[in-house]
Amino acid sequence: MDFLEFIKYVPKIEKETLLAADAHKKMAPAERIFTFPELNFAELSPRKAAVMMLFYPKNDQTHLVLILRNSYSGVHSSQIAFPGGKVELDDESLAHTALRETHEEIGIHPNQIKVIKAFTEIYIPPSNFLVAPFLGISHCELTFTEQIEEVAGIVELPLTELLKDETVVIRKMNTSYGDNIEVPSFKIDEHYVWGATAMMLSELKEVLKKVL
């Protein structure tokens, strides 16, 4: 989609009702869905994090940036994710966390991003994080600088590809919920986006489909 055309829909996106768990469940493994009504955050005391779902123009077309995380010993090793990370003591808000982490991980300064809307928080059981996604927009083409300690690569997803039904596939994977289970995923070139990032993408996609 042409970026200037996309910008016209931003006021509608801001006002659109979020689908929350109904959208998340579309991209959750069946084993994960059973945990949705059982969450008690008072007992879990999850750590807080925030991520940025950043749209921007590339060759005049609307794109969304994702990152390939480095391989490491943690549960999110080598996964496709949104830029973002955990809340630090100096962060003024969750939106500030998302902006700061986006700057650190892919080199886009907060001054280049307009935060449009907060999306539904999502809990990640394996790491005990409660993650707040934010929709942001940059009005100019971007040059990414990867944080080599955290980021192995940049994935630039055209909006038109995100909106296609055929980007959603089912693949069998070993996860924290079990081995060789069927997991809904977004297939982006050679990459598969699954888990919490796919669930956040699902809510984003549902909102966009309603207004575009």
Backbone torsions as a table, in degrees:
resi	resn	phi	psi	omega
1	MET	NA	136.4	176.7
2	ASP	-58.5	134.6	-173.6
3	PHE	-64.4	-40.6	179.8
4	LEU	-64.0	-33.4	175.6
5	GLU	-68.9	-41.6	178.9
6	PHE	-59.7	-41.4	-177.4
7	ILE	-59.2	-31.4	-179.6
8	LYS	-62.4	-25.1	-176.6
9	TYR	-91.0	-4.4	-175.3
10	VAL	-58.3	-43.4	177.6
11	PRO	-58.5	-36.2	177.3
12	LYS	-69.1	-38.9	178.0
13	ILE	-61.4	-41.5	179.8
14	GLU	-58.7	-36.6	-174.4
15	LYS	-90.1	-12.4	-172.0
16	GLU	-69.1	140.1	178.4
17	THR	-72.8	136.5	179.1
18	LEU	-82.5	148.0	-178.4
19	LEU	-94.5	-7.9	173.1
20	ALA	49.5	-128.0	-174.0
21	ALA	-60.9	-30.0	179.2
22	ASP	-61.7	-37.4	176.8
23	ALA	-77.7	-40.0	-179.6
24	HIS	-60.1	-41.1	-175.7
25	LYS	-63.9	-25.3	-179.5
26	LYS	-63.4	-25.7	-178.0
27	MET	-118.2	20.2	179.0
28	ALA	-102.7	140.3	172.1
29	PRO	-58.6	148.8	-179.6
30	ALA	-54.7	-36.3	-179.3
31	GLU	-65.2	-30.2	179.4
32	ARG	-76.8	-35.3	-176.2
33	ILE	-58.8	-34.4	-178.3
34	PHE	-64.0	-19.9	-178.3
35	THR	-87.5	-11.5	-172.8
36	PHE	-56.7	-49.8	-175.2
37	PRO	-80.1	-2.9	-172.8
38	GLU	-97.2	-2.6	-172.7
39	LEU	-72.1	130.1	176.3
40	ASN	-126.9	96.2	-173.1
41	PHE	-67.9	-23.7	176.8
42	ALA	-63.7	-37.8	178.2
43	GLU	-81.1	-38.5	-176.4
44	LEU	-71.8	-33.0	-177.2
45	SER	45.9	59.9	-175.5
46	PRO	-70.1	152.7	170.9
47	ARG	-75.0	152.5	-177.0
48	LYS	-100.6	143.8	176.1
49	ALA	-147.7	166.1	178.4
50	ALA	-146.8	148.0	179.9
51	VAL	-132.3	161.9	-178.6
52	MET	-116.4	122.7	172.3
53	MET	-95.7	93.5	-166.7
54	LEU	-103.1	118.1	173.9
55	PHE	-96.9	148.2	-176.8
56	TYR	-163.1	161.3	178.1
57	PRO	-87.1	139.4	170.5
58	LYS	-137.4	117.1	-173.0
59	ASN	53.5	39.5	177.2
60	ASP	72.3	0.0	-180.0
61	GLN	-103.6	147.4	-176.9
62	THR	-75.9	127.6	179.4
63	HIS	-127.7	158.5	175.8
64	LEU	-123.1	131.6	-176.8
65	VAL	-95.7	135.6	171.5
66	LEU	-128.1	165.5	178.9
67	ILE	-124.7	152.3	169.9
68	LEU	-99.1	116.0	-178.3
69	ARG	-74.6	149.4	178.0
70	ASN	-63.8	160.1	173.4
71	SER	-78.7	126.4	179.4
72	TYR	-154.8	-175.7	-172.3
73	SER	-82.0	-5.6	-176.6
74	GLY	-80.2	172.7	-175.1
75	VAL	-72.1	-17.8	-177.7
76	HIS	-104.5	19.3	-179.8
77	SER	-57.0	133.3	172.4
78	SER	61.8	20.4	179.0
79	GLN	-92.6	155.5	170.2
80	ILE	-81.7	133.9	-175.0
81	ALA	-148.7	170.4	167.5
82	PHE	-83.0	150.6	172.1
83	PRO	-61.4	137.7	-178.6
84	GLY	160.8	-178.5	-179.5
85	GLY	177.6	-166.9	-171.9
86	LYS	-77.0	154.4	178.0
87	VAL	-70.1	134.9	174.7
88	GLU	-104.5	159.1	-175.8
89	LEU	-59.1	-32.2	-177.2
90	ASP	-82.9	-6.9	-178.6
91	ASP	-68.9	132.7	-177.6
92	GLU	-78.9	-25.0	-176.7
93	SER	-163.5	172.3	175.7
94	LEU	-66.0	-36.6	176.5
95	ALA	-62.1	-38.7	176.9
96	HIS	-62.1	-40.0	177.4
97	THR	-60.1	-47.0	-178.7
98	ALA	-61.7	-42.4	179.2
99	LEU	-66.2	-45.3	-178.7
100	ARG	-62.5	-46.6	-178.2
101	GLU	-66.4	-36.0	176.9
102	THR	-63.1	-40.7	176.2
103	HIS	-62.8	-45.2	-177.9
104	GLU	-66.9	-40.5	-171.2
105	GLU	-86.1	-35.6	-177.2
106	ILE	-128.7	6.9	169.8
107	GLY	78.2	17.1	179.1
108	ILE	-98.2	116.1	-175.2
109	HIS	-67.8	145.0	177.3
110	PRO	-53.5	-30.7	178.7
111	ASN	-64.4	-17.8	-179.7
112	GLN	-90.1	-3.1	-173.7
113	ILE	-122.2	130.9	170.2
114	LYS	-104.1	119.0	178.4
115	VAL	-77.4	123.1	-173.6
116	ILE	-98.0	-42.3	-169.7
117	LYS	-162.4	141.1	170.3
118	ALA	-87.1	133.4	176.0
119	PHE	-100.8	178.6	-173.2
120	THR	-69.5	131.5	176.1
121	GLU	-63.9	150.2	-180.0
122	ILE	-134.5	137.7	-179.3
123	TYR	-92.9	136.0	179.3
124	ILE	-113.6	100.1	-174.6
125	PRO	-57.6	-44.8	-174.3
126	PRO	-59.4	-32.7	-178.3
127	SER	-109.2	-1.9	-179.6
128	ASN	54.7	48.3	174.5
129	PHE	-112.7	141.6	169.0
130	LEU	-106.8	114.2	-169.6
131	VAL	-107.2	130.9	178.5
132	ALA	-104.2	115.6	176.9
133	PRO	-90.1	143.1	176.5
134	PHE	-126.8	138.5	174.1
135	LEU	-90.2	125.6	178.3
136	GLY	-129.3	158.9	-179.8
137	ILE	-133.4	134.4	167.3
138	SER	-109.8	133.6	-175.0
139	HIS	-90.7	-2.6	180.0
140	CYS	-123.1	160.1	176.3
141	GLU	-63.7	145.6	-171.2
142	LEU	-113.5	147.2	170.9
143	THR	-115.3	118.1	-173.9
144	PHE	-91.3	139.8	173.5
145	THR	-120.9	109.0	-173.3
146	GLU	-78.1	137.4	172.8
147	GLN	-78.9	107.5	-167.6
148	ILE	-64.6	-23.9	179.2
149	GLU	-72.4	-25.1	-173.5
150	GLU	-115.1	-32.4	-166.6
151	VAL	-117.1	124.0	178.8
152	ALA	-93.0	-18.8	-179.1
153	GLY	-176.3	165.3	178.5
154	ILE	-109.3	135.8	176.0
155	VAL	-117.5	117.1	-179.5
156	GLU	-103.0	111.1	-173.9
157	LEU	-102.0	115.0	174.7
158	PRO	-64.3	140.6	179.7
159	LEU	-58.6	-37.7	-179.8
160	THR	-60.6	-33.8	178.1
161	GLU	-72.2	-40.5	178.7
162	LEU	-58.7	-38.7	-174.0
163	LEU	-78.8	-12.0	179.9
164	LYS	-72.6	137.3	178.2
165	ASP	-64.1	-33.8	-175.0
166	GLU	-73.6	-5.5	174.4
167	THR	-71.8	-18.9	179.8
168	VAL	-90.7	123.5	-179.7
169	VAL	-132.8	164.7	174.5
170	ILE	-111.8	128.8	176.9
171	ARG	-134.9	151.4	179.3
172	LYS	-88.5	132.9	-175.4
173	MET	-143.4	161.3	168.0
174	ASN	-95.0	122.6	-178.7
175	THR	-131.4	-179.2	177.5
176	SER	-68.6	-13.8	180.0
177	TYR	-91.3	-13.0	-179.0
178	GLY	156.1	168.1	-179.3
179	ASP	-98.3	143.9	175.5
180	ASN	55.7	44.9	178.6
181	ILE	-103.0	156.3	-179.2
182	GLU	-80.4	126.6	-175.2
183	VAL	-126.1	121.1	173.7
184	PRO	-65.3	138.2	-176.7
185	SER	-145.1	153.4	167.3
186	PHE	-92.6	124.8	177.8
187	LYS	-95.0	116.2	-179.4
188	ILE	-122.4	102.2	-173.4
189	ASP	55.8	-121.4	-179.8
190	GLU	-92.1	2.9	-176.2
191	HIS	-99.6	151.5	173.7
192	TYR	-121.2	125.9	178.6
193	VAL	-104.8	119.7	-175.3
194	TRP	-140.5	179.9	177.3
195	GLY	70.5	-146.2	-174.0
196	ALA	-61.3	-37.9	-179.8
197	THR	-64.4	-41.7	177.2
198	ALA	-64.1	-36.6	-179.8
199	MET	-68.3	-38.4	174.9
200	MET	-67.5	-41.5	176.4
201	LEU	-59.7	-35.8	-179.8
202	SER	-62.9	-45.5	178.5
203	GLU	-65.4	-41.0	177.2
204	LEU	-60.1	-46.6	-179.4
205	LYS	-62.1	-41.8	-179.3
206	GLU	-63.8	-39.7	177.7
207	VAL	-64.6	-45.4	-178.3
208	LEU	-64.5	-39.5	-179.8
209	LYS	-63.6	-28.4	-178.4
210	LYS	-77.8	-24.6	-173.5
211	VAL	-111.6	-23.0	-175.5
212	LEU	-83.2	NA	NA
